[in-house]
Amino acid sequence: MSDWVDYAEAQGFPQRGGASDTEIEQIGSAFARQFTIPLPSDYADLLQISNGFDFDGIVVYGTRDQDDADGFLPGLFDSNERLIHGVESIDTPLRFVGETGDVLFAYDTVEHQWKAVARYGWHTVFRFSSFGELFDAVLTTTQ
């Protein structure tokens, strides 16, 4: 994870500081309830290095919405609330961790898979075995 954060910063995309251990612990139980799996260690590692990730249009949600001098960066649970219960509630097994353009990064709580899904219609574009595999695949497209 740190290699990608270093790469993003070297390309002129400064990242935010890492979340505290307390912040990561606090979202762990809520993540397990909402996503039906423990907080993936790769995701926790990323949050420790950078509380949210924003590089060349690729966003991985941080522990909470952040709106500061560096701009707006969506938070994990706030984004899920907006996506699932925005204008009207949608019954979906998808739980979202990030986005880029017309693609959302999600965990499917029924199929137990990480996915890249279309923003409109939420059909599966790609499947991944882990958060780390999803993150690596998405960022590899930027090189």
N, C-alpha and C positions, 0 to 999 in steps of 0.2 A: 504494500500500500504506500509506503513512504517513497518508493521509486516514482510512482505516478504523481504524488504530490510534488516531489522535487522537479519532475519533468514539467508539470503545469507551471510552476513558479519560474522555471528557466525559460519558458515560452512567453513570459510576461503576464501570467495569470496568478497574482498573489492569492494565497489561501488564508482563511481565518485560522486563528489559534485553535488548538485542540480542546475538546470538551474535558471537563474534570472527571475524575473517577466517580465522584458522586453523581454527576449528571448522567453518566453512562449507566451506573447502577440503577438510577431512578427510572430510566426508560426501559431497562431490561425486563422488568415484570410486566409493564404495559405492552411491550413488544410481544412477549410470549402470549399474552391474552389475545391481542389483536391478530397476530400472525400465526398463532398456534405452533410456533417453534421458538426455541431460545434465540436470543440476539446472536446472530452469527459472529464468530470471533473476527472474521475479516472486516465486517462492518464496524464492530467495536474498535478494532485497530485503526480503521480510517478515522472514526470519530475522535479517537485519542490524539491523532496527528492533526486533523483539521475537522472542526465541528461543522460539517457540510463541505461539499466539494463543488466547485464551479470552474469548468475549464472548457473554453471554446464551445459553449452552448450545451455542454453536458453537466447536469446537476444531479448530485446525490444529496438527499435531504439531511440536514443536521438534526440535533436534538430538539430544536424549537425554531420558529420563525425568527429571523434576524433581519432587522432593517436599520442599517447604520451608514456611516460615511462610505463604506465599501459597497453599498447597494443592498438590495433585498435578496435574501437566500431563504428558501422555504424550509420549514421544519417538518419532520417525519409525521407526527400525528395531526398537525394543522393541515398539511397537504392532503392526508387521507380523508379528513373531515370535509375539506372542500371538494375533493374528487368524488367521494361516495355519497355525501349528503348535501352537496351544493344547492342547486335550485330545487331538486327533488331527490329523495333517497333512492339509491339503486341497490338492488340485492345482488351482490357480487362476491365471489370468493377471493378476488384480487385485493392485495394490500400493497401499496406503492412505496418505493424507496427513492425514486429519482425519475429523471426525464431528459429528453433531448428532442427538440423539434416536434415531430409528429409521433414520437415513441415514448411510452412510459415504461419504467422498470418496476417489476412487480413480483410478489410471491403469491402463488396460487395455493390457497389454504385447503382446497379439495384435492387437486392433483399433486400437491406437495412438490412443486417445481418453481424455480425462478424463471421469469419470462421477460422478454421485451414484447410489449403489446402496442397495437396501434392506438393513438390517442383518441381517435374517433371510431367507435365500434368495439374497442378493446379486444380485437381478435389477435391471436398469438402470431408474432413475427419470428421469434427465436425462443428456444428453451435452453436452460442452463442447469447444471447440477448443484451450483452453489452461488452465493452472492459474489464471491471472489472471481469465479469464472465469468459471471455476467459483467462485472466491473472491468476485468481485463479485456474481454471481447469488445466492449464499447469503446474503451480508450485506445485499443489497438487501431481502431478505424481512424484515429486522428494523426497517425504517423505516416 
